[in-house]
Amino acid sequence: MTMHCLKRVLAHFAGISAALLLGFSALPASAHHSASVFDMTKKITVHGTVEKWLWANPHSWLYMSVPKAGGSPEIWGIEAGSTGMLARTGWSAYDMKLGDEITVTASPERDGSHVGLMDQVKLADGRTLGGGAGVAPPSTAPGAPPTGAIPPPP
């Protein structure tokens, strides 16, 4: 192999390596979940019954049946925080179950679909819990300042 060929192979290898390194460095950024699909300047309130509660990461999801003006139901999907975020604000995976009547306040999706980003939910037992995004822990946490969050039942 001549010196010229060796230089070309090394240059080619360096270019491929740089492209791979750049590509892999972008992976964490592409995994970020944005709230840009929601209109954070607006709030909607929907009342209905729990169809499904997915206590999951990276985001929990609530599906609820909301009666329309004519009486027929429509299904709404409400995105909430991660399980850790929700737990730190007083939630448990068992706070909602199929058929519970609830009232949700959320930021609606910009395209008008029946999807929202949870701000808070009033549960069937009367407690009100936050959506779990960027909220401080409840005041019952050791050393935590008062936040107004309602602690979980004993």
C-alpha positions in Angstrom: 0.0 0.0 0.0 1.4 3.3 -1.0 1.7 6.3 1.4 -1.0 8.1 -0.7 -3.5 5.2 -0.3 -2.8 5.0 3.4 -3.5 8.7 3.9 -6.8 8.4 2.0 -7.9 5.4 4.1 -7.0 7.2 7.3 -8.8 10.4 6.2 -11.9 8.3 5.2 -11.8 6.5 8.6 -11.4 9.9 10.5 -14.4 11.3 8.6 -16.6 8.3 9.4 -15.5 8.4 13.0 -16.3 12.1 13.4 -19.8 11.6 11.8 -20.6 8.7 14.1 -19.4 10.6 17.2 -21.5 13.6 16.2 -24.5 11.4 15.5 -24.3 9.6 18.9 -23.8 12.9 20.8 -27.2 14.1 19.4 -29.1 11.0 20.8 -29.7 12.4 24.3 -31.1 15.6 22.9 -33.5 13.8 20.6 -35.0 11.9 23.6 -36.2 15.1 25.3 -40.0 15.4 25.4 -41.3 18.8 24.6 -44.5 20.4 25.8 -44.6 22.7 22.7 -47.7 20.9 21.3 -49.7 22.3 24.3 -50.9 25.9 24.6 -49.6 26.7 28.0 -51.3 30.1 27.9 -54.8 28.4 28.1 -56.5 26.1 30.6 -59.4 23.8 30.0 -61.5 21.9 32.6 -63.0 18.6 31.7 -65.2 16.4 33.9 -65.7 12.7 33.3 -64.8 9.2 34.3 -61.5 7.4 34.3 -61.2 5.0 31.3 -57.5 4.1 31.9 -54.7 5.4 34.1 -51.2 4.6 33.0 -48.7 5.2 35.8 -45.6 5.1 33.6 -42.3 6.8 32.6 -41.4 9.0 31.0 -44.9 10.4 31.3 -48.1 9.0 32.9 -51.3 9.1 30.9 -54.9 9.5 31.9 -57.6 8.5 29.5 -61.1 9.8 30.4 -64.6 9.6 29.0 -66.1 13.1 28.9 -69.8 13.5 27.9 -70.4 15.9 25.1 -73.4 18.3 25.0 -75.5 15.8 23.2 -74.7 13.1 25.8 -72.4 10.9 23.7 -68.9 10.5 25.3 -65.6 11.5 23.8 -62.3 10.1 25.0 -59.6 12.6 26.2 -56.0 11.8 26.7 -54.3 13.8 29.5 -50.5 13.7 29.8 -49.0 14.0 33.3 -45.5 13.9 34.8 -43.3 10.9 35.4 -44.0 8.5 38.2 -41.2 10.1 40.3 -42.5 13.6 39.8 -46.1 12.6 40.6 -45.0 10.7 43.7 -43.0 13.7 45.0 -46.2 15.8 44.8 -48.3 13.3 46.8 -49.5 10.8 44.1 -49.7 7.1 44.3 -50.3 4.7 41.4 -53.6 3.8 43.0 -55.1 7.3 43.3 -57.4 6.7 40.2 -59.2 3.6 39.1 -61.5 2.7 36.2 -64.9 4.5 36.5 -63.8 7.1 39.1 -65.4 10.5 38.5 -62.8 13.2 38.2 -62.3 16.8 37.1 -59.1 17.7 35.2 -57.6 21.1 34.5 -55.1 21.0 31.7 -53.3 23.0 28.9 -55.0 21.9 25.7 -53.1 20.7 22.6 -52.7 23.4 20.1 -54.4 21.5 17.2 -57.7 21.3 19.1 -57.6 17.5 19.6 -58.9 16.0 22.8 -55.4 15.9 24.5 -54.1 18.0 27.3 -51.1 18.5 29.7 -52.4 18.0 33.2 -52.3 20.9 35.6 -54.3 19.3 38.3 -57.0 16.7 38.9 -59.7 16.6 41.5 -60.1 13.0 42.5 -63.2 11.1 43.3 -62.3 11.2 47.1 -62.2 15.1 46.9 -58.4 15.5 47.0 -56.8 17.7 44.4 -53.4 16.7 43.0 -51.0 18.5 40.6 -49.8 17.2 37.3 -46.4 16.5 38.5 -44.3 18.6 36.2 -41.7 20.8 37.8 -43.3 21.0 41.2 -41.6 20.9 44.6 -42.2 17.9 46.9 -45.2 18.0 49.3 -44.7 19.7 52.7 -44.6 16.4 54.4 -41.2 15.5 52.9 -38.4 15.9 55.5 -37.0 19.4 55.3 -39.2 20.5 52.4 -40.8 23.9 52.5 -44.6 24.1 52.4 -45.9 23.8 48.9 -49.7 23.4 49.3 -49.6 19.9 47.9 -51.9 17.4 49.6 -50.0 14.5 51.1 -51.1 10.9 50.4 -53.5 9.3 52.8 -51.9 7.2 55.6 
